[in-house]
Amino acid sequence: MPPFVTVAAYAPQGVGMLAAGIVSEVFAPRGQGLPAFDFALCTDRPGRVRTDVGLPLVAEHGLDRLAAADLVIALPWADFRTPPRPAVLGALTTAHARGALVAGHCVGAFALAAAGLLDGRRATTHWRFAALLADRHPAVTVEPDALYVDQGPVITGAGAAAGFDLCLHLLRREHGATTANAIARDLVLPSHRDGGQAQYLATPAPEDCQDERLADVLAWARENLQAPLPVAELARRALMSRRSFARRFTAATGTTPHAWLLGLRLNRAEELLETTDLPVEEVARLTGFGSAAVLRAQFVRRRGVPPRAYRRSFTRTP
């Protein structure tokens, strides 16, 4: 299917104001050669919608628009412990059956679960309510530490500001890294955050000056992706032992140095494939994969297609 253009967000009474603002801003008209999304805020009956902070919103569209969109996003709402009305669940399942992408942000995942769209799938939600989701829907494999979980046509995201991560991931997946990065820059956001929700749970205060050292090393690594970048070298630059560096790295990012570097290299490879005509072998060298074969194997694992097929899909022709 072509990348999504029509986007509908379901906003029930008590919808999260932050969540509604995130999706409205990410999919707002921008021009500048970026996709022109047709965004709609939908509710059970068009009109005023109460938000979780008491300020009203106006949702001009009903469930028919929700069922017909290319991308449907269930937003979090205050009374998420009570399942939505059957008509809402029907709109979600109709959209899914039609081939739309269906996403749940934060406790919006409870709406997808109530519609049966998460059965047999992995999913996430706000870490505070992950156990409740797992208890109520045992057919769902809940991953409480993930910022988002991509299960093909059904995607779920963590709480609050992780809505940006979810939306930018969808943009990157369907419209390419160039579009996702451009919109992230416009919003003054990183195009991809490393790690998961675990890094935002209550943890001891970081040790003095080591986080600054770590930040300097990560910035250096971003500028030197073509180099091998073994953990021992990163630790040396941070003035730490390998063990201390690995521990501090995981505490700060929620992931391992190897996984962080792999994600960074793949993101950069996507950008080069979209925006340059460099041979795949050169893209592999510049991103530290060493050979086209290694890049291809990692790319297929992440994207499901080889680099050349990705380039054909996302290269913009005048």
N, C-alpha and C positions, 0 to 999 in steps of 0.2 A: 504494500500500500504506500502511497505518497506520504511525505511528512505531514503531520497534523497542521491544520490552519484554523479551524473553528475550535474554540476552547470554551467549555462551560464549567463553572464552579458552582457546586450546590451549597447554598447558604441557608440553613434552617434558622428558625428563631433561636437566639442565643449564640449565633455564630461568633467565632473568634475574630475580633477586629484586626489583629495582627495578620492572621492568615488571609483574610479577605484583602487586606492591603498588599500582601506579598504577591498573590496571584494577579491582582489588578495591575500592579506595577511591572511585573516580569513580562506580561503579555500585552502591555500597552503599545499603541502605535509609536513607531520610532523613525521610519524612513531610513535614510542612510544605507540603502541596499539590503536592509534586514527584512525578514518575513513580516507581512502585514497580517497579524493575527486578528481574527474576528472573535473578540472576547465577550462573554455574557455571564452576568451573575444571575443565578437561577434559584428559585425557591418554590415551595409548595403552591403558593398562590401569589402572583406578582403583587408587589407593593412594599410597604415598609417592613424591614426586618430588624428586630432588636439584636444588638451585639452583646458580647459578654461584658463590655464596659459601660453599657447603658446607652451609648450613642446609636441612633438609628441609621440604617442604610436603606437604599431603595433598590430592590431587585426587580428589574423590569420584565424578566422572563420566567416562565413556568417550567414544568417538567418535560413538556414536549421539546423544548430547546435543549434540555439536558440530555434526553435520549438520542438526539440527532447529531450531537457534536462529535468531532474527531477525537478530542481529548476531554475526558470528564474527570473533574477533581472534586472529591468529597471533602469539604472543609470541616475542621473541628467545631464542636458546639457544646454548650454548657451541659445539656441534658443527654450526653452521649450514652449514658447507661440505659436509656430507654430507646429501643430500636426505632428507626424511622417508620413512617406509615408504609403500608404495602405498595401504594402508588409510587413512592420514592424508590423502594427496592426494585419495583418493576422497571422504572426508568433506567436504573443502573444496569440491571441484567439485560435490558433491551439494547443499551449502548454496547455492552460487552459482546452480546451475540452478533451484533451488526459488524463487529471488528474494530470498534473504537478502543483507544487506550483508556483504561480506568485507573485512577490514582486516588489514594487516600492519604491526606496530610494529617499527621498527629492522630488524635482520636477519631478523625474521619475514617480511619481503618475499621472502626467498629461498624460503620455503615456498610462497608464492603463485606465484612465478615457476616453481618446479618443477612446480606443478599446471597450468601453462599459463594462469593467470588474468590474467597481466600482458602476455601477447603482444598486440602492437598498441596497448598503452596506455603512458601516461606513469606513472612511479613514482619513489619516492625510498626511501632507506634511510640508515643512518648514513653520514656523509660519508666516513669512513675506508674503507668497503667498497663505495662507489658504483661505482668502476671495476671491481671484481670482479663485481658484479651485471651491469654492462653487458657485460663480456667473456663471461660464462657464458650470458647470455640476450640475444643481439643483437636479438631481436624486441621487446625492451622499450626504451623511451626513458627513460633514467635522468636525473633532475634532482637532482644532488648537493647543490644549495644550498637546496632547499625544506624547510620544516618538515613539510609534509604535501602530498600530491597527491591531489586528489579526482577520480576518474574514474567518478562515478556509483555503480554497485554495488560497485566495487572501490576501496579507499582505502589509501594507504600513508603511513607517517610516518617521521620521522627518528629518531635514536637517543636513548637515555637519557630525560631529562626531557621530550623532545618527545612522549612518549606522552600527557602531559597535553594538549598542543596538539591531537593527533589526536582524543582522546576528546571534548574540549570542542567541537571542530569538528563532530563527529558529532552531539553533543547540540544544538548550535545549528542545524545543518542539518535535523535530523529532529524536534526537540522545540521549537525556537524559542529566541530570544535570552534570554527571561526565565528559562527553565530552565537554560540554559548559564551565565548570569551568577550565578544563585542557587547552583549547585553550585560554581562557581569561587570565590565569596565564602566558602562553607563550607570550602573547601580552602585559603583565603588565597592565591589565585592570580589573575593577570590573566585575564580571560575570553578575551583574544586577544592573542598576542604579535606584534609587528610584525617584518617582515623574515624572513630565512631562516637556514639553517645557516652561511652565509658569515660572519655576525657573530660566530660562536663559534670560528672558526679562529684560529690564532696571528696576532696583529696587533701593531704597535707600540703602546706605552702611550699613552693619550690625553693630549693636551696639558692642562697644569694649568688648572683653573677653567673651561675651555670646555665640558666635559661638564656641569658644574653649571648653567652658563648655558643649555645646550641643554635640560636637564631642566626648567628653569623655563619656558622657551618652550613646550615640549610640553604642560606642565600648563596653561599659559594658553590654548593652542589648544584643548585639550579642553573648556575652560569657555566658549569663544567660537565654537563651530562655526557659529553663525548668521551670523558675519561672513565677508567674502570670503577673508581669510587668504592673501594672495599671499606668495610666497616672500620678496619684498623686505621685507615687514613683519616676517616671522618673523626674517629675518636682522638687521634693525635692532634688534629686541628682544634678540637674542643678542649684539649689539655685534660683528657680523662682517660681512664683505662677502658678497654673494650667493654667490660662488664658494666661499668658505671655509665658509659655512654648509651649502651643498649637500654639500660633501665630508665635513664632520664629521657631518652628518645620516646620510648613507649608511653611513659607517664605524660609527656607533653603532647604527643600526637595521637595516641590511641592505636598505633600500628607499629610494625617493625621497620628498621631502616631499609631492609630489602624490599618490602612491600611498598613503602613510600617512594623509593627510587623507581621501582617498576611502574607505578602509576604515573609518576612524573614523566618518565621516558615515553610511555605510551601516549600521554596527552600531547607531548611535544611532537611525536611522530604524526599524530592526527593533524595537527596544525600544518606541518610541513607538507603532508600529502595533499591537503586542501588548498594551500596557498602558493605552492611552488611546483615546478615541473622537474624537480630533482629526481634522479633515478632512485629506486627503492634501496639500492645498495648504499647510496650516499645518505639517505634518510637514516638507515640503520647505523651508519658510522657516526653521524652527528648526534644521535640520541643514545649512543653507548651500547647498542645491541651487538655491534661487531660485524654481523653478517646479515644478509637479507633473509637467510633461512631462519635465524633466531628471531628476527623481527616478525617474520611471517607466523611462526608458531605462537608467539605471544599475542599477536594481533588476532589470529583466528580464535584463540582462547577467550579473548576479551570481547571482540566484535562479532565473531561468527563468520567473518569473511576475511580473505587475504587483503594485504595493503592495496594492491592494484584495483580490486573490486571496490574497496572503500573510496579510493580516489575517484573512480568513475561515478560513484553515487553522490559525492559531496563537492566535487570541483564545480565552481560556478563558471559558466561560459558566457561571454559578453552577448 
